[in-house]
Amino acid sequence: MSRRGVRSRNLGWLAGYRFPAGDEEGQERVLLEAFRAPTGLRAGVTARELDELTGLDLAYRMLWQRRRLFDFTQPLLPDVAAWTA
């Protein structure tokens, strides 16, 4: 798949996370700290002892909001390296 195709898929995936899910402020702070250095999404979530599904949901939402960054030319998998913007 071309880089353009990967970027389009990533954007399409993240678009599903554009709406807030509720009161996540405390968890957001925890995740911002977890990604000070590039870290795999799943590793950052589990290192902070967050529920994996809830934590990944929030991590994807923060990627959509550009509060967390990743290499858009790479497939957006749960182990992609991300960092705090």
C-alpha positions as CSV (number, residue, x, y, z in Angstrom):
1,M,0.0,0.0,0.0
2,S,1.3,3.5,-0.8
3,R,2.1,6.1,1.8
4,R,-0.9,8.1,0.7
5,G,-3.2,5.0,1.1
6,V,-1.8,4.4,4.6
7,R,-2.4,8.1,5.6
8,S,-6.0,7.9,4.3
9,R,-6.7,4.7,6.3
10,N,-5.2,6.3,9.4
11,L,-7.3,9.4,9.0
12,G,-10.4,7.4,8.4
13,W,-9.7,5.3,11.5
14,L,-9.1,8.3,13.7
15,A,-12.2,10.1,12.4
16,G,-14.2,7.6,14.4
17,Y,-12.7,9.0,17.6
18,R,-13.5,12.7,17.0
19,F,-16.2,12.8,19.7
20,P,-15.5,13.0,23.5
21,A,-16.6,9.9,25.4
22,G,-17.1,11.5,28.8
23,D,-15.1,12.6,31.8
24,E,-11.6,11.4,30.9
25,E,-9.5,14.3,32.3
26,G,-7.6,12.2,34.9
27,Q,-6.9,9.5,32.4
28,E,-5.8,12.0,29.8
29,R,-3.1,13.4,32.2
30,V,-1.9,9.9,32.9
31,L,-1.6,9.2,29.2
32,L,0.1,12.5,28.4
33,E,2.8,11.6,30.9
34,A,3.1,8.0,29.6
35,F,4.0,9.3,26.1
36,R,6.6,11.9,27.0
37,A,9.0,9.8,24.9
38,P,7.9,7.7,21.9
39,T,6.1,4.6,23.2
40,G,3.9,2.0,21.6
41,L,0.2,2.8,22.3
42,R,-0.6,-0.4,24.0
43,A,2.6,-0.3,26.1
44,G,1.9,3.3,27.2
45,V,-1.6,2.4,28.3
46,T,-0.7,-0.8,30.1
47,A,2.3,0.8,31.8
48,R,0.0,3.2,33.5
49,E,-2.3,0.4,34.5
50,L,-5.3,1.6,32.6
51,D,-7.9,-0.8,31.2
52,E,-6.5,-1.6,27.8
53,L,-9.7,-1.1,25.8
54,T,-10.6,2.2,27.5
55,G,-7.0,3.4,27.4
56,L,-6.6,2.7,23.7
57,D,-9.9,4.3,23.0
58,L,-8.6,7.5,24.7
59,A,-5.2,7.2,23.1
60,Y,-6.8,7.1,19.6
61,R,-9.1,10.1,20.6
62,M,-6.0,12.1,21.6
63,L,-4.3,11.2,18.3
64,W,-7.3,12.6,16.5
65,Q,-7.1,15.8,18.6
66,R,-3.4,16.0,17.8
67,R,-2.5,16.0,21.5
68,R,-0.5,12.9,20.8
69,L,1.5,12.4,17.6
70,F,2.7,9.4,15.5
71,D,4.2,8.8,12.1
72,F,1.2,9.0,9.8
73,T,3.1,7.1,7.1
74,Q,3.0,4.0,9.3
75,P,-0.1,1.8,9.8
76,L,-2.0,2.8,12.9
77,L,-1.8,-0.4,14.9
78,P,-2.0,-0.7,18.7
79,D,1.8,-0.9,18.9
80,V,2.6,2.1,16.8
81,A,5.0,4.5,18.6
82,A,3.3,7.7,19.7
83,W,4.4,10.7,21.7
84,T,2.9,13.7,23.5
85,A,2.5,16.7,21.2
